């Protein structure tokens, strides 16, 4: 397909600012409208985006330098930011050719490797909005991104909207004497969102389940989590919100935080974005401040509170897989949950190699593996639903 070379200075500048997160809502809508206009715009953007993410989030391996593609894109972006709204002194078409050539260079190197031959494979498609709702009667309702009719539970309405369900539209004067529980189960390769009866929003990640009351009754708002979820809790000082997750109780009044508590993992993480939370386990009680994380290691029975870049732990809810010096074994677990794949390491030492990077999680797995392989000392090969990790 031919790439449209007639991209205006303004639009090219807007693309770089979108990638850098420097646009407001009106500019983002303008960009999205332009992107939908034709396939040439989409292909042009994807070329720039690939070079951008390859360089900006390249793995920080020893002796690995920033890619030429990223250097070209970053230089171009900084130049445009300094000279925004001024006349650009060279041909836009020539600049596009430079960037696209650098992009082609990095992705054509090693094009005969195993990752490159996987492009036509249907394995490893990204996940989507899907979940299973289990009502108190045991009835199971399959949920997806299409929505459906309102679901009734003990006479209380559950709105079944596109990619989320909502319990907050109930008659708040209705008398509920006993707690009625529902359970939301998100499978491998899935994600889902729900709004609880108090207005609290819960973003659920793959392989997770949440048990919660249809309507909160009593002094506390208690839910039970297995897996990973991000909570935006509606403040209520009279009725604290409590998340029970793998031997931890996380108590809040109103805040935004992430809990990762998979049963098969040896640790549980609580990451605070804003507000305050009280994390408890037996005699342990720690009050977290924003940008702090509580980590409990169940093997050693030790815990720590540390300062972190919260985006690394919560960007998944915004469509980004973000890794910061993460061992490849752990990275494989996260990718595996989303893409329905399993990682097999040909050498034990490869499991502990650390990787830093960020990718849009709606790309196919072969695209992501290609970016990792282009900047690391490992190679990948897909055998059905297994990804074999080899040393280069």
C-alpha positions in Angstrom: 0.0 0.0 0.0 1.3 3.5 -0.9 2.1 5.7 2.1 0.6 9.2 1.8 3.5 11.6 1.8 1.4 14.7 1.9 1.3 14.9 5.7 1.1 18.5 6.9 3.6 20.0 9.3 0.8 20.5 11.8 -0.4 16.9 11.6 3.1 15.4 11.8 3.7 17.6 14.9 0.4 16.5 16.4 1.4 12.8 15.9 4.7 13.3 17.9 2.8 15.2 20.6 0.2 12.4 20.8 3.0 9.8 21.3 4.6 12.1 23.9 1.3 12.6 25.8 1.3 16.3 25.3 -2.1 16.8 23.7 -5.4 18.0 25.2 -8.8 16.3 24.7 -9.7 18.4 21.6 -6.3 17.7 19.9 -6.7 14.0 20.7 -10.1 13.9 19.1 -8.7 15.8 16.0 -6.0 13.2 15.7 -8.4 10.3 16.0 -10.6 11.8 13.3 -7.6 12.1 11.0 -6.5 8.6 11.8 -9.9 7.2 10.7 -10.0 9.1 7.4 -8.1 6.5 5.4 -5.8 3.5 5.6 -2.8 5.6 4.5 -3.0 7.8 7.6 -3.2 4.7 9.8 -0.2 3.0 8.1 1.8 6.2 8.4 1.1 6.6 12.1 1.9 2.9 12.8 5.3 3.3 11.2 6.1 6.3 13.3 4.6 4.7 16.4 6.7 1.5 15.9 9.9 3.5 15.8 8.8 5.6 18.8 8.1 2.7 21.1 11.1 0.7 19.9 13.4 3.5 21.0 11.6 5.1 23.9 11.0 1.8 25.6 13.9 -0.2 24.4 15.2 -2.8 26.8 18.1 -1.5 28.8 20.5 -4.4 28.2 24.1 -4.0 28.9 26.0 -2.6 25.8 22.7 -2.1 23.9 22.4 1.4 22.5 19.3 3.4 21.6 18.1 2.4 18.1 18.8 4.6 15.1 15.0 4.8 14.4 14.3 6.2 17.9 17.2 8.7 17.6 15.7 10.0 14.4 12.2 10.2 15.8 13.2 11.8 19.1 15.3 14.4 17.3 12.5 15.2 15.0 10.0 15.5 17.9 12.3 17.8 19.9 13.0 19.9 16.9 9.3 20.4 16.1 8.5 21.2 19.8 11.1 23.9 19.8 9.9 25.3 16.5 6.1 24.7 16.8 3.9 27.0 14.8 7.0 28.2 12.7 7.8 27.5 9.1 9.7 24.2 8.8 12.7 24.7 6.6 12.8 21.3 4.9 10.5 19.0 3.0 8.1 17.1 5.1 8.2 14.3 2.6 12.0 14.0 2.9 11.7 13.9 6.7 9.1 11.1 6.5 11.3 9.1 4.2 14.2 9.4 6.7 12.1 8.2 9.6 10.5 5.4 7.6 13.9 4.2 6.3 15.2 4.1 9.9 12.1 2.2 11.0 12.5 -0.3 8.1 16.2 -0.7 9.0 15.6 -1.9 12.5 12.8 -4.2 11.6 14.4 -5.7 8.6 17.6 -6.7 10.4 17.3 -10.4 11.2 14.0 -10.6 9.2 14.6 -14.4 8.8 14.5 -15.0 12.5 11.8 -17.0 14.2 9.8 -14.0 15.3 9.6 -12.6 11.7 8.2 -15.9 10.4 5.4 -15.8 13.0 3.6 -12.8 11.5 1.0 -14.9 9.7 0.3 -17.0 12.7 -3.1 -16.7 14.4 -1.7 -17.6 17.8 -1.3 -14.9 20.5 -4.2 -12.6 19.6 -4.7 -9.9 22.2 -7.4 -10.2 24.8 -10.8 -8.4 24.9 -13.6 -7.4 27.1 -15.2 -10.6 28.4 -16.3 -12.0 31.7 -18.6 -14.4 33.4 -21.1 -13.1 35.9 -22.3 -15.6 38.6 -25.5 -14.5 40.3 -26.5 -15.5 43.8 -28.8 -18.2 42.4 -25.8 -19.8 40.6 -27.0 -18.6 37.2 -24.1 -17.7 34.9 -24.3 -14.8 32.5 -21.7 -14.4 29.8 -20.6 -10.8 29.3 -18.7 -9.2 26.4 -18.1 -5.8 24.7 -21.6 -5.7 23.1 -23.7 -5.3 26.3 -27.2 -6.6 26.6 -30.4 -6.4 28.6 -30.6 -5.3 32.2 -30.0 -8.2 34.5 -32.2 -8.6 37.6 -30.7 -9.9 40.9 -33.2 -10.3 43.8 -35.2 -7.5 42.2 -32.3 -5.1 41.9 -31.1 -4.0 38.4 -27.7 -4.6 37.0 -27.1 -2.6 33.8 -25.3 -4.7 31.2 -23.5 -2.0 29.2 -20.8 -2.2 26.5 -17.7 -3.7 28.3 -18.9 -3.1 31.8 -21.8 -3.8 34.3 -23.3 -1.2 36.6 -24.9 -1.8 40.0 -25.1 1.9 41.0 -28.5 2.7 39.3 -30.4 1.0 42.1 -33.2 2.5 44.2 -31.1 3.5 47.2 -34.2 3.6 49.4 -34.8 -0.1 48.8 -34.6 -2.2 51.9 -32.0 -5.0 51.7 -31.7 -6.9 55.0 -29.1 -9.5 54.1 -26.0 -9.4 51.9 -26.5 -10.9 48.4 -23.3 -11.7 46.6 -22.4 -11.8 43.0 -19.0 -12.9 41.5 -17.3 -11.6 38.3 -14.8 -13.9 36.7 -12.5 -12.7 34.0 -10.7 -15.5 32.1 -7.3 -15.7 30.4 -7.2 -13.1 27.6 -10.0 -11.0 29.1 -10.5 -7.8 30.9 -13.7 -6.2 32.3 -15.0 -3.3 34.3 -17.8 -3.0 36.9 -19.4 -0.2 38.9 -20.4 -1.3 42.4 -23.6 -0.1 44.1 -21.7 2.8 45.8 -20.3 4.1 42.6 -16.8 2.5 43.1 -15.2 1.6 39.7 -13.3 -1.7 39.5 -11.0 -2.5 36.5 -10.3 -6.2 36.4 -7.4 -7.8 34.7 -7.1 -11.3 33.1 -7.4 -14.4 35.2 -9.1 -12.5 38.0 -12.3 -12.9 40.1 -14.1 -10.5 42.4 -16.8 -11.4 44.9 -18.9 -8.5 46.1 -22.4 -7.5 47.4 -25.1 -6.5 45.0 -25.8 -3.8 47.5 -23.5 -2.8 50.4 -25.1 -3.5 53.8 -23.5 -2.8 57.2 -20.6 -0.7 58.4 -18.0 -1.7 55.9 -17.9 -2.2 52.1 -16.1 -5.5 51.7 -15.1 -7.3 48.5 -12.9 -10.3 47.9 -10.3 -10.4 45.1 -8.3 -13.1 43.5 -6.0 -11.9 40.7 -5.5 -8.2 39.8 -7.8 -5.2 39.8 -7.6 -1.4 40.0 -10.0 0.3 42.3 -11.4 3.9 42.2 -13.2 4.0 45.5 -15.9 6.5 46.2 -15.1 8.2 49.5 -17.3 7.4 52.5 -15.7 8.0 55.9 -18.6 6.2 57.6 -18.3 3.1 55.6 -14.7 2.1 54.9 -14.0 0.1 51.7 -12.1 -3.2 52.4 -10.4 -5.4 49.7 -9.6 -9.0 51.0 -6.9 -10.4 48.8 -4.7 -13.4 49.5 -4.3 -13.0 53.3 -4.2 -9.2 53.0 -6.9 -6.7 54.0 -6.6 -3.3 52.2 -8.7 -0.7 54.0 -9.5 2.7 52.4 -12.0 5.6 52.6 -11.7 6.8 49.1 -8.7 6.5 46.8 -7.2 4.9 43.6 -5.0 1.8 44.0 -4.0 -1.4 42.4 -4.0 -4.9 44.0 -2.2 -7.9 42.4 -2.9 -11.1 44.3 -2.8 -14.2 42.0 -2.9 -17.4 44.0 -0.1 -19.0 42.0 2.3 -16.1 42.7 4.5 -16.0 45.7 3.7 -12.4 46.5 0.9 -9.9 46.7 1.4 -6.2 45.7 -0.7 -3.2 46.7 0.2 0.0 44.7 -1.3 3.3 45.8 -1.9 6.0 43.2 -3.7 8.6 45.3 -5.2 8.9 48.8 -4.3 6.5 51.6 -4.7 2.9 52.3 -4.1 0.7 55.3 -2.6 -2.7 54.4 -2.9 -5.4 57.1 -1.8 -8.9 57.5 -1.9 -10.3 61.0 0.1 -8.0 63.2 1.3 -6.0 60.2 -0.3 -2.7 59.5 1.2 -0.2 57.0 -0.3 3.1 55.9 0.7 3.8 52.3 1.3 7.2 50.7 0.8 8.0 47.0 3.4 6.3 44.8 4.2 3.7 47.4 3.9 -0.1 47.1 3.4 -2.8 49.7 4.9 -6.1 48.7 4.3 -9.3 50.8 6.5 -12.3 50.0 4.7 -15.4 51.2 7.8 -17.6 50.8 10.0 -15.7 53.2 7.0 -14.2 55.2 8.7 -10.8 54.7 7.3 -7.6 53.4 8.6 -4.2 52.2 7.2 -0.8 51.5 8.9 1.0 48.6 8.5 4.0 46.3 7.6 3.1 42.7 6.6 4.6 39.4 2.9 3.8 39.7 2.3 3.9 35.9 4.3 0.7 35.6 1.7 -1.1 37.8 -1.5 0.5 36.6 -1.1 1.3 32.9 -2.6 -2.1 32.0 -6.1 -0.6 32.7 -5.4 2.1 30.0 -4.3 -0.3 27.3 -0.5 -0.3 28.0 1.7 -3.2 29.1 4.4 -1.5 31.1 7.6 -3.2 32.4 10.3 -1.7 34.5 13.4 -3.8 35.0 11.1 -6.9 35.2 12.5 -10.4 35.0 11.6 -12.2 31.8 9.9 -14.9 33.8 7.5 -12.5 35.4 7.0 -10.6 32.1 6.1 -14.0 30.5 3.4 -14.5 33.2 1.8 -11.2 32.5 1.9 -11.6 28.7 0.7 -15.1 29.1 -2.4 -14.1 31.0 -3.4 -11.6 28.4 -2.5 -13.5 25.2 -3.4 -17.0 26.4 0.2 -18.2 25.9 2.8 -20.0 28.0 6.5 -19.2 28.1 9.1 -21.9 28.1 12.7 -20.9 28.8 15.5 -23.0 27.2 17.9 -21.8 29.9 17.1 -21.1 33.6 19.4 -18.0 33.5 17.2 -16.4 30.9 14.3 -16.1 33.4 16.2 -13.6 35.5 17.2 -11.3 32.6 15.5 -7.9 33.2 13.5 -6.0 30.7 12.1 -2.4 30.6 9.6 -1.6 28.0 6.0 -0.5 27.2 3.6 -1.7 24.5 0.1 -1.2 23.5 -1.6 -4.4 24.7 -4.0 -4.7 21.8 -1.2 -5.5 19.3 -0.7 -9.2 18.4 1.9 -11.1 20.4 4.2 -11.5 17.4 4.4 -7.7 17.1 5.5 -7.3 20.8 7.9 -10.2 20.6 9.4 -8.6 17.6 10.1 -5.4 19.4 11.6 -7.2 22.4 13.8 -9.4 20.2 15.0 -6.4 18.2 16.5 -4.9 21.3 17.5 -7.8 23.5 19.8 -10.9 23.6 16.9 -13.4 23.3 14.9 -14.8 20.5 11.4 -16.3 20.4 9.7 -19.2 18.7 6.0 -19.9 18.9 4.8 -23.6 19.0 1.0 -23.5 19.1 0.3 -21.8 22.5 3.9 -22.0 23.8 6.5 -19.3 23.3 10.0 -20.7 23.5 12.6 -18.3 24.8 16.2 -18.9 23.5 19.4 -17.0 23.9 20.7 -15.4 20.7 
